[in-house]
């Protein structure tokens, strides 16, 4: 069971954030008249992108720590059994 749920969630939010921010950058500026000129799509796309990146980093860190712990415990087990 090596899949951390933060990885797919982070990737999903990152992709949606990129799409939304891209739409905000390349869309017509006239659609933001109702929001007092504030580019809501670009702002929330950036928020989603940052959240997604944080989730991916935390998921990778957790899987790296788990892999390191498995290698450490395997190495200790072999040396202890080799002494007997």
C-alpha distances in whole Angstrom, upper triangle without the diagonal:
4,6,8,11,14,13,14,17,18,19,20,23,24,25,27,28,29,31,33,34,35,37,39,40,41,42,46,47,49,46,46,49,48,46,49,48,44,42,39,37,37,36,33,32,32,30,27,27,27,24,22,22,22,18,17,19,17,14,15,16,13,11,14,15,11,12,16,15,13,16,19,18,18,21,23,22,24,27,27,27,29,32,32
4,6,10,12,11,13,15,16,17,19,21,21,23,25,26,27,29,31,32,33,35,36,37,39,40,44,45,47,45,44,48,47,44,47,46,42,39,37,35,34,34,31,29,29,28,25,24,24,22,20,20,19,16,14,16,14,11,11,13,10,7,11,12,9,9,13,13,12,14,17,17,17,20,22,21,23,26,27,27,29,32,32
4,6,9,8,9,11,13,13,15,17,18,19,21,22,24,25,27,28,29,31,33,34,35,37,40,41,44,41,40,44,43,40,43,42,39,36,34,31,31,30,28,26,26,25,22,21,21,19,16,17,17,13,12,14,13,9,10,12,10,8,12,13,11,12,16,16,15,18,20,20,21,23,25,25,27,29,30,31,33,35,36
4,5,6,8,9,10,12,14,15,16,18,20,21,22,24,25,26,28,30,31,32,34,35,39,40,42,39,38,42,41,38,41,40,36,34,31,29,29,28,25,24,24,22,19,19,19,16,14,14,14,10,10,11,9,6,8,10,8,7,11,12,11,13,15,16,16,19,20,21,22,24,26,26,28,30,31,32,34,36,37
4,5,6,6,9,10,11,13,14,16,17,18,20,22,23,24,26,28,29,30,32,33,36,37,39,36,35,39,38,35,38,37,34,31,28,26,26,26,23,21,22,20,17,17,17,14,12,14,13,9,10,12,10,8,11,13,11,11,14,15,14,16,19,19,20,22,24,24,25,28,29,30,32,34,35,35,38,40,41
4,6,5,6,8,10,10,12,14,15,16,18,20,21,22,24,25,26,28,30,31,34,35,37,34,33,37,35,33,35,34,31,28,26,24,24,23,20,19,18,17,14,14,14,11,9,10,9,5,6,9,7,5,9,11,10,10,13,15,14,16,19,19,20,23,24,25,26,29,30,31,33,35,36,37,39,41,42
4,5,5,6,9,10,10,12,14,15,16,18,20,21,22,24,25,27,28,30,33,34,37,34,33,37,36,33,36,35,31,29,26,24,23,23,20,19,18,17,14,13,14,12,9,9,10,7,5,8,8,5,7,10,10,10,13,15,14,16,18,20,20,22,24,25,26,28,30,30,32,34,35,36,38,40,42
4,5,5,6,9,10,11,12,14,15,17,18,20,21,23,24,26,27,28,32,33,35,32,32,35,34,32,35,34,31,28,25,23,23,22,20,18,18,17,14,13,15,12,9,11,12,9,8,12,12,9,11,14,14,13,16,18,18,19,22,23,23,25,27,28,29,31,33,33,35,37,38,39,41,43,44
4,5,5,6,8,10,11,12,14,16,16,18,20,21,22,24,26,27,30,31,33,30,29,33,32,29,32,31,28,25,22,20,20,20,17,15,16,14,11,11,12,10,7,10,10,7,8,11,11,10,12,15,14,15,18,19,19,21,23,24,25,27,29,30,31,33,35,35,37,39,40,41,43,45,47
4,5,5,6,9,10,10,12,14,15,16,18,20,21,22,24,25,29,29,32,29,28,32,31,28,31,30,26,23,21,19,18,18,15,13,13,12,9,9,9,7,4,6,7,5,5,8,9,8,10,13,14,14,16,18,19,20,22,24,25,26,28,29,30,32,34,35,37,39,40,41,43,45,46
4,6,5,6,9,10,11,12,14,15,16,18,20,21,22,24,27,28,31,28,28,32,31,29,31,30,27,24,22,19,18,19,16,14,14,14,10,9,11,10,6,8,10,8,7,10,12,11,12,15,16,15,17,20,20,21,23,25,26,27,29,31,31,33,35,36,38,40,41,42,43,46,47
4,5,5,6,8,10,11,12,14,15,17,18,20,21,22,26,27,29,26,26,30,29,27,30,28,25,22,20,17,17,17,14,12,14,13,9,9,12,10,7,10,12,10,10,14,15,13,15,18,18,18,21,23,23,24,27,28,28,30,32,34,34,36,38,39,40,43,44,45,46,49,50
4,6,5,6,8,10,10,12,14,15,16,18,20,21,24,25,27,24,23,27,26,24,26,25,22,19,17,14,14,14,11,9,10,9,6,6,9,7,5,8,10,9,10,13,14,14,16,18,19,19,21,23,24,25,27,29,30,32,33,35,36,38,39,40,42,44,45,46,48,50,52
4,6,5,6,9,10,10,12,14,15,16,18,20,23,24,26,24,23,27,27,24,27,25,22,19,17,14,13,14,12,9,9,9,6,4,7,7,5,6,9,9,9,12,14,14,15,17,19,19,21,23,24,25,27,29,30,31,33,34,35,37,39,40,41,43,45,46,47,50,51
4,5,5,6,9,10,10,12,14,15,16,18,22,23,25,23,23,27,26,24,27,25,22,19,17,14,13,15,13,9,11,12,9,7,11,11,8,10,13,13,12,15,17,16,17,20,21,21,23,26,26,27,29,31,32,33,35,37,37,39,41,42,43,45,47,48,49,52,53
4,5,5,6,8,10,11,12,14,15,16,19,21,23,20,20,24,23,21,24,22,20,16,14,11,11,13,10,7,10,10,7,7,11,11,9,12,14,14,14,17,19,18,20,22,23,24,26,28,29,30,32,33,34,36,38,39,40,42,44,45,46,48,50,51,52,54,56
4,5,5,6,8,10,10,12,14,15,18,19,21,19,18,22,22,19,22,20,17,14,12,9,9,9,7,4,6,7,5,4,8,9,8,10,13,13,14,16,18,18,19,22,23,24,25,28,29,30,32,33,34,36,38,39,40,42,44,45,46,48,50,51,52,55,56
4,6,5,6,8,10,10,12,14,17,18,21,19,19,23,23,21,23,21,18,15,14,10,9,11,10,6,8,10,8,6,10,12,10,11,14,15,15,17,19,19,20,23,24,25,26,29,30,30,32,34,35,36,38,40,41,42,44,46,47,49,50,52,53,55,57
4,6,5,6,9,10,11,12,15,17,19,17,17,21,21,20,22,20,18,14,13,9,9,12,11,7,10,12,10,9,13,14,13,14,18,18,17,20,22,22,23,26,27,27,29,31,32,33,35,37,38,39,41,43,43,45,47,48,49,51,53,54,55,58,60
4,5,5,6,9,10,10,14,15,17,14,14,18,18,16,19,17,14,11,9,6,6,9,7,5,8,10,9,9,13,14,13,15,18,18,19,21,23,23,25,27,28,29,31,33,34,35,37,38,39,41,43,44,45,47,49,50,51,53,55,56,57,60,61
4,5,5,6,9,10,13,13,16,15,14,18,18,16,18,16,13,9,9,6,4,7,7,4,6,9,9,8,11,13,13,14,17,18,19,20,23,23,24,26,28,29,30,32,34,35,36,38,40,41,42,44,45,47,49,50,51,53,55,56,57,59,61
4,5,5,6,8,12,13,16,15,15,19,20,18,20,17,15,11,12,8,7,11,11,8,10,13,12,11,14,16,16,16,20,21,20,22,25,25,26,28,30,31,32,34,35,36,38,40,41,42,44,46,46,48,50,51,52,54,56,57,58,61,63
4,5,5,6,9,11,13,12,12,16,17,16,18,15,14,10,10,7,7,11,11,9,11,14,13,13,17,18,18,19,22,23,23,25,27,28,29,31,33,33,34,37,38,39,41,43,44,45,47,48,49,51,53,54,55,57,59,60,61,64,65
4,6,5,8,9,11,10,10,13,14,13,15,12,10,6,7,5,4,8,9,8,10,13,13,13,16,18,18,19,22,23,24,25,27,28,29,31,33,34,35,37,39,40,41,43,45,46,47,49,50,52,54,55,56,58,60,61,62,64,66
4,6,9,9,12,12,12,15,17,15,16,13,12,8,10,8,6,10,12,10,11,14,15,14,17,19,19,20,22,24,24,26,28,29,30,32,34,35,35,38,39,40,41,44,45,46,48,50,51,52,54,55,56,58,60,61,62,64,67
4,7,9,12,12,12,16,18,17,18,15,14,11,13,10,10,13,15,13,14,18,18,17,20,22,22,22,25,27,26,28,31,31,32,34,36,37,38,40,42,42,44,46,47,48,50,52,52,54,56,57,58,60,62,63,64,67,69
4,6,9,8,10,13,15,14,16,13,13,10,11,9,10,13,15,13,15,18,18,18,21,23,23,24,27,28,28,30,32,33,34,36,38,39,40,42,43,44,46,48,49,50,52,54,55,56,58,59,61,62,64,65,66,69,71
4,5,6,8,10,13,13,14,11,12,10,13,12,12,15,17,16,18,21,21,22,24,26,26,27,30,31,32,34,36,36,37,40,41,42,43,46,47,48,49,51,53,54,55,57,58,60,62,63,64,66,68,69,70,72,74
4,6,6,8,11,11,11,8,9,8,11,11,11,14,16,16,17,20,21,22,24,26,26,27,30,31,32,34,36,37,38,40,42,43,44,46,47,48,50,52,53,54,56,58,59,60,62,63,65,66,68,69,71,73,75
4,5,6,9,10,10,8,11,10,12,13,14,16,18,18,20,22,23,24,26,28,29,30,32,34,35,36,38,39,41,42,44,45,47,49,50,51,53,54,56,57,59,60,62,63,65,66,68,69,71,72,74,76,78
4,6,7,8,10,8,10,9,10,10,13,15,16,16,19,20,21,22,24,26,26,28,30,31,32,34,36,37,38,40,42,43,44,46,48,49,50,52,53,55,57,58,59,61,63,64,65,67,69,70,71,74,75
4,5,5,7,5,6,6,8,9,11,12,14,15,17,18,19,21,23,24,25,27,29,30,31,33,35,36,37,39,40,42,43,45,46,48,49,51,52,54,55,57,58,60,61,63,64,66,67,69,70,72,74
4,5,5,5,8,9,11,13,15,15,17,19,20,21,23,24,26,27,29,30,32,33,35,36,38,39,41,42,44,45,47,48,50,51,53,54,56,57,59,60,62,63,65,66,68,70,71,72,74,76,78
4,5,7,9,10,10,13,15,15,16,18,20,21,22,24,26,27,28,30,31,33,34,36,37,38,40,42,43,45,46,48,49,51,52,54,55,57,58,60,61,63,64,66,67,69,70,72,73,75,77
4,5,6,8,8,11,13,12,13,16,17,18,19,21,23,23,25,27,28,30,32,33,34,36,37,39,40,42,43,45,46,48,49,50,52,54,55,57,58,60,61,63,64,66,67,69,70,72,74
4,6,9,10,13,14,14,16,18,19,20,22,24,24,26,28,29,30,32,34,35,36,38,40,41,42,44,45,47,48,50,51,53,54,56,57,59,60,62,63,65,67,68,69,71,72,74,76
4,6,9,11,12,12,15,16,17,18,21,22,23,25,26,28,29,31,32,33,35,37,38,39,41,43,44,45,47,49,50,51,53,54,56,57,59,60,62,63,65,66,68,70,71,73,75
4,6,9,9,9,11,13,14,15,17,18,19,21,23,24,25,27,29,30,31,33,35,36,37,39,40,42,43,45,46,48,49,51,52,54,55,57,58,60,62,63,64,66,67,69,71
4,6,6,6,9,10,11,13,15,16,17,19,20,22,23,25,26,27,29,31,32,33,35,37,38,39,41,42,44,45,47,48,50,52,53,54,56,58,59,61,62,64,65,67,69
4,6,5,6,8,10,11,12,14,15,17,18,20,21,23,24,26,27,28,30,32,33,35,36,38,39,41,42,43,45,47,48,49,51,53,54,55,57,59,60,62,63,65,67
4,6,5,6,8,10,10,12,14,15,16,18,20,21,22,24,26,27,28,30,31,33,34,36,37,38,40,42,43,45,46,48,49,51,52,54,55,57,58,60,61,63,65
4,6,5,6,9,10,10,12,14,15,16,18,20,21,22,24,26,27,28,30,31,33,34,36,37,39,40,42,43,45,46,48,49,51,52,54,55,57,58,60,62,64
4,5,5,6,9,10,11,13,14,16,17,19,20,21,23,25,26,27,29,31,32,33,35,36,38,39,41,42,44,45,47,48,50,51,53,54,56,57,59,61,63
4,5,5,6,8,10,10,12,14,15,16,18,20,21,22,24,26,27,29,30,32,33,35,36,37,39,41,42,43,45,47,48,49,51,53,54,56,57,59,61
4,5,5,6,9,10,10,12,14,15,16,18,20,21,22,24,26,27,28,30,32,33,34,36,37,39,40,42,43,45,47,48,50,51,53,54,55,58,59
4,5,5,6,9,10,11,12,14,15,16,18,20,21,22,24,26,27,28,30,31,33,35,36,37,39,41,42,43,45,47,48,50,51,53,54,56,58
4,5,5,6,9,10,11,12,14,16,17,18,20,21,23,25,26,27,29,30,32,33,35,36,37,39,41,42,44,45,47,48,50,51,53,55,56
4,6,5,6,9,10,11,12,14,15,16,18,20,21,23,24,26,27,29,30,32,33,35,36,38,39,41,42,43,45,47,48,50,51,53,55
4,5,5,6,9,10,11,12,14,15,16,18,20,21,22,24,26,27,28,30,32,33,34,36,37,39,41,42,44,45,47,48,49,52,53
4,5,5,6,9,10,11,12,14,15,16,18,20,21,22,24,26,27,29,30,32,33,35,36,37,39,41,42,44,45,47,48,50,52
4,5,5,6,9,10,11,12,14,15,17,18,20,21,23,24,26,27,29,30,32,33,35,36,38,39,41,42,44,45,47,49,50
4,5,5,6,9,10,11,12,14,15,17,18,20,21,23,24,26,27,29,30,32,33,35,36,38,39,41,42,44,45,47,49
4,5,5,6,9,10,11,12,14,15,16,18,20,21,22,24,26,27,28,30,32,33,35,36,38,39,41,42,43,45,47
4,5,5,6,9,10,10,12,14,15,16,18,20,21,22,24,26,27,29,30,32,33,35,36,38,39,41,42,44,46
4,5,5,6,9,10,11,12,14,15,16,18,20,21,23,24,26,27,29,30,32,33,35,37,38,39,41,43,44
4,5,5,6,8,10,11,12,14,15,16,18,20,21,22,24,26,27,29,30,32,33,35,36,38,39,41,43
4,5,5,6,9,10,10,12,14,15,16,18,20,21,22,24,26,27,28,30,32,33,35,36,38,39,41
4,5,5,6,9,10,11,12,14,15,16,18,20,21,22,24,26,27,29,30,32,33,35,36,38,40
4,5,5,6,9,10,11,12,14,15,17,19,20,21,23,25,26,27,29,31,32,33,35,37,38
4,5,5,6,9,10,10,12,14,15,16,18,20,21,22,24,26,27,29,30,32,33,35,37
4,6,5,6,9,10,10,12,14,15,16,18,20,21,22,24,26,27,29,30,32,34,35
4,5,5,6,9,10,11,12,14,15,16,18,20,21,23,25,26,27,29,30,32,34
4,5,5,6,9,10,11,12,14,15,16,18,20,21,23,25,26,27,29,31,32
4,5,5,6,9,10,11,12,14,15,17,18,20,21,23,24,26,27,29,31
4,5,5,6,9,10,10,12,14,15,16,18,20,21,23,24,26,28,29
4,5,5,6,9,10,11,12,14,15,16,19,20,21,23,24,26,28
4,5,5,6,9,10,11,12,14,15,17,19,20,21,23,25,27
4,5,5,6,9,10,11,12,14,16,17,18,20,21,23,25
4,5,5,6,9,10,11,12,14,16,17,18,20,22,23
4,5,5,6,9,10,11,12,14,15,17,18,20,22
4,6,5,6,9,10,11,12,14,16,17,19,21
4,5,5,6,9,10,11,12,14,16,17,19
4,5,5,6,9,10,11,12,14,16,17
4,6,5,6,9,10,11,12,15,16
4,5,5,6,9,10,11,13,15
4,6,5,6,9,10,11,13
4,6,5,6,9,10,11
4,5,5,6,9,10
4,6,5,6,9
4,5,5,7
4,5,6
4,6
4
